[in-house]
């Protein structure tokens, strides 16, 4: 059985005026599957569609500002910007999953 590719999230920026209510800081890195309990529930909710699109071989446009696949948490006071990507060691599994 083929394992699902690993999805990694990294907090790369903050657009809001206030710090994260959950305590996340720029530079924090998370494994989407094993560290969801550490992540703010709003960030997990926003990340889910991106993670599933990437995991199953879909494409997401790169951000014009960051040149990466990014999404924001929905908290208007904070607006954390997360980069999301497949772990490079797991990218080859996408093709096997889609067979």
N, C-alpha and C positions, 0 to 999 in steps of 0.2 A: 504494500500500500504506500502511496506517495504522501509525504508530509506536505502540509500547507506551507508556503513560503513565509518566512519570518518578516514581520512588519515592524520597522523601527520609526519612532517619532522623536524629534529633537526640537526643543523650544529655542527658536532662533531670534525672536524679536517680540516687542510689546508695543502696541499702538495706543493703548489707553493711558489715561492719566494716573491710574492707581496700580499698586502691586496686586499680584494674584491672591485671591482670597484663600486659595488652597496651598499657597506657599511655593508654587513652581517658579523657577528662576531661569533666565536665559542660560543655555548650555546644558540644561537637564535633558537626559536621553532616557527613553522608555521602550521596552519591548511591549508592543501592543497586546500580545496574547498573555504574557505571564505577569505583567505589571499593571494591569487595569485597575487593581485595587489601590494603587498608589496615585493614579491619575485622577484628576478632577472629573466628576461624572459628566459635566458639560463638555469637556474636551473629548472624552471617550465617545460621547454621542455624536459630536461633530466629525470625529475621525472615522467612524465606522464605515460610511459609504466609500471614503477614499481607500481605506484598507482593503475592502472587498473588491473594489474595481482593480486595484493593483495586484492583489493576490490571484485573481483569476484571469490575468493577462490583458485587462483593459488599459486604456490610455487616458491620462489626465493632462490637460495643457499645463505647461510650465508657467509659473508666475512671471509677469513682465518685470516686476521689481526685483525678485530674488533669483530668477533663473532656475528655480527648483519647483517641485510640487509642494505647495503649502496650503494650509487651511488655518482659519482663526477660530478660537474659542468664541462662543456667542455672548460672553459677558461684556456688555457695552462699557463698563468702567475699566476693564482690563485689556481685552482684545489681544490675548497672547497669540503669536504667530508660530505655528508648528510646521516643520518640514516633515514629510512622511515619505518613506521609501522602503523597498524590499531590501533585506540583507543581501549583499552581493553574493554570498555563498548559497543563497536559496533561490536566486533569480531563475536558474535553469529549471527548477521544478515547475514553473508556471506552464511551460510547454507540455510537460507530462500530465499535469492536472487537466489541461484543456483537451487532451486526446479523447 
